[in-house]
Amino acid sequence: MKTVAIIYNDITNMPAIKHNQLTVEKIFDKRVEVTNYCFSDFKEDTVITADAFLISNRKLLSKVDPYISNLKNSIIMERSIQSAMLPSILNIPVGTDVLVINDSYATSKDTVYALYELGIGHLNLIPYDMDKESSGIYRHLNYAITPGETRFVPSYIKNVINFYHRMLSFPTLLRLSEILCLNSEVITRNLIQHLNSLAETNKNYHNKFLDNQLMTQLINLIVRDSASAILVVNAEFSLVYSNEQADILFHIKDFAASSRDNASRNSFQDSILNQNLVDLLKNTEANSIIELNGEHYILEKSPLLLMEEQMGYCFTFQSENYLRQMEMNLNHHLRQKGLFAKYNFTDIMYTSSVMEQTILIAKQASVTDHTVLIRGESGTGKELIAQSIHNFSRRRNYPFVAINCNTLPESLLESQLFGYEGGSFTGAKKNGKPGLFEQANQGTIFLDEIGDVSPNLQSQLLRVLQEKQIMRIGSDKIIDLDVRIIAATNQDLEKLVAEGKFRSDLFYRLNVIPVEVPPLRERPEDILPLLSVFLGDLYKEVTEKQQADILRYPWPGNVRQLESAAMYYETLHAFPRYLHDVSSQNFSEEGNPYMPTVVPSVAPTVSKVLTPAGNPGRSVSQADFPAMPPKATAKSANLSSADLEFLILSIISDHTEPFHGIGRSGLLACLKEQRINMSDGKLRQILAEFERRGFISIVRGRGGCRITPEGADYLELSDIY
């Protein structure tokens, strides 16, 4: 508790004295004890001890010097009137003689000066002298202004403006705060509230104070309230500053709090940082990973220079757990914006060996940063492969940005890819716009239909591939990139190169790892499984004749066309005419455009093996393709322990979000959908083992189970082998 002594000439105006005392106690949040003194009561041996002294007027200062313990901690008490009282004073008619009344002639003159300083220049202010009252010189006056001294106002004055007690001025209280070394958010708030209630004269002084508070709030927001622990030391490695996270991490919170009460962190001594920590700070490289209290931190070390002279260092400690959480939040944000890849290799339905080889090559390419060129006919699922590559790569937590290069004119495609500066062309946004390459930084950009890019854009794309740099339209600034490029085309690029329509150097830059996606006609084993996925339970109604026609059809539109045929069947319970009349392939033939469908009461049992004529591959029958997706059913029918664990971990991975996962009841429901019945006790055992192995984290309550990076790596490795 700090002590404040307020010394007056006399204590006749007790209401004003009490008001000053309550003001000081309120401003400083009752962290000071105020004692009022009357100079006329001082004796020869009087000595007043306090942390700060408020002296009621300047003349009294020299008188009290022998009686106070520390003159340098004394402040001349200045006072102001409330801003709320100014309108009533300003409304007095211009040129009016106004009597200004205080408890003495001297204080009345002080009040006159204060009013003039506030800009009250339209009135003739007359200080009241009680000794001249009997002469009658004031009897012609109709207006009086007084700071709470109404007892001295003559009875003949008709209009009295009482602005009550003058309030302690803002500079007086701010100086008192500095002497007492009391500074906190509450005290600053109280000072600002007090300032707003005053009619002060020095507006520049007050505005600077408010500006400094805004800067302090900014520093607090960035430094003090930072999620990182921040230490600043001088050249001798004595502690100069630490934010709240550092106080907690290094157990200096209590000392920090007391030091802030003293308004300075300069009183820190070497002992605040133990010798082991000092040695660590001295010997750590600029950017290192260290372990503290069993947790890993990224330590950044920045030298602080003044005119090239080493003054100290700033150390920033970033928690690995915090960075992981930020990464999850970023992933969630990207998903909300749509800049993410939603498909994985596990979403690709296939049984053919040729497609299995394609997926294997794509997975091997995923773990590199090499450019991939996906080639295949329209509708084969090239973007599905591209998204799966991204989600299987180290960039999976960063953006996936896709653009179809043949859907936009050249000028618009260029601005979309590379961005532009404000005002660089008609219709450009005022502040410019980042391009897709910038938005994909640290992630993947997918350039679909790359064969349709103009020669001009081909040159610019070649620079991006070679230099990993771009330049916005209308800018001369080069922007460095860390982005993985995946391109796709359904064209014969070698032929385009030979014809001079596609740059050979760009082709070879793109064709680092080619991934060929075979058309459906080259992998007939995948047709019926895909159809069963598209139709769901309706697949049971597809007859043997319809299956045979479906397998004979060449599917020029590939998977996209097959899905459209399934949608047609869902709507009309019939397949399009082209499947019925495969031999003629007459798409314009008039007549019944639908293929008749027989819906049996029970799904037919097919023992006959259907082998696509003229196409190699495994023989398939309807038994291979039940109503539910075959991948899930195959596992459900005869699951090994390892398969079951893999399935459960996959479900957890699919339901992992930044702030929640999936609970046991949700897991049991997902398993039941795949015809797997499991007891709650058995599931508990499996989840406990996953947690022990570090594959998942379990948050009690509604948090559920979430996959960890180790669990994700285990899934990826299991999927490869």
Buried (B, 14 or more C-beta within 10 A) or exposed (E): EBBBBBBBBEBEBEEBBEBBBEBBBEBBEEBBBBEBBEBEEBEEEEEBEBBBBBBBBEEBBEEBEEBBEEEEBBBBBBBBBBBEBBEEBEEBEEEBEBBBBBBBBBBBBBBBEBBEEBEBEEBEBBBBBEEEEEEEEBEEBBBBBBBBBEEBBBEEBEEBBBBBBBBBBBBBBBBBBEBBBBBBEEBBEBBBEBBEBBBBBEEEEBEEBEEEBEEBBEEBEEBBEBEBBBBBBBEEBBBBBBBBBBBEBBEBEEBBEEBBBEBEBEEBEEEBBEEEBBEBBEEBEEEEEEEBEEEBBBBBBEEBEEEEEEBBBBBBBBBEEBBEBBBBEBBEEBBEEEBBBEBBBBBBBBBBEBBEEBBEBBBEBBEBBEBBBBBBBEBBBBBBBBBBBBBBBEBBBBBBBBBBBEEBEEEEBBBBBBBBBEEBEEEBEEEBBBBBBBBBBBBBBBBBBBBBBBEEBBEBBBEBBEEBEBBBBBBEEEBEBEBBBBBBBBBEBEEBBEEEBBBEEBBEBBBBBEBEBBBBBBBBBBBBBBBBBBBEEBBBBBBEEBBBBBBBBBBBBBBBBBBBBBEBBEEEEBBBBBBBBBEEEEEEEEEEEBBEBEEEEEBEEBEEEBBBEEBEBEEBBBEBBBBBBBBBBBBBEEBEEEBBBBBBBBBBBEBBEBEBBBBBEBBBEBBEEBEBEBEEEEBEEBBEEBBEEEBBBBEEEEEBBBBBEEBBEBBBEBBBE
